[in-house]
Amino acid sequence: MAHPRIVLLSTLLSIGTLTTIVGTSCGPEKCSVVCINGGTCNDKQCICPVSHTGVNCEKTTILDNWLGNDNNITNSSTYQQQIAIARSTTDTTQILIGFSQGFAAGHVINGTLSADGAIVTYSKQLIPTSTTPDTVSGRIVLLTTTTVSNNYTYNNSHDGIIYSIQGNYSK
């Protein structure tokens, strides 16, 4: 007959081994990728915040809030500008661009995001004014992870003037 201590030790070892095997096989799956820049792992894939994309959320996108200056080439004026670039919640193919100052102040226009997330283009977006609708067309380009440029034209249909504007912004 086996010694009671040996039986107890064997039983405890067996239970410990079984617990380890069952605990490992039933535990949460480990993520096979490393998520950075605020990304979180879900089902072995990174879910990136709006401002980043890529397998590991390693690429900065243009979707963010930007602050800088617009230089109106046509009339030699400069003003501070804040733009907000975000995905549309109703149409995932569209990008929404909001302006705080200048010709398009208080208006949100639609744009299209490039496949790499670095360029937004917008064309002949209507800006309703008190007299006649004006249009704005342009292109916003991600220059670095913290800077963008915005080159656009504003067609003032009431005055018949097309303004050319260049802006540089940072986060």
Buried (B, 14 or more C-beta within 10 A) or exposed (E): EEEEEEEEEEEEEEEEEEEEEEEEEEEEEEBEEEBEBEBEBEEEBBEBBEBBBBEBBBBBBBBBBBEBEBBBEEEEEEBEBBBBBBBEEEEEEBBBBBBBBBBBEEBEBBBEBBEEBBBBBBEEBEBEEEEEEBBBBBBBBBEEEEBBBBBBBBBBBEEEEBBBBBBBBEB
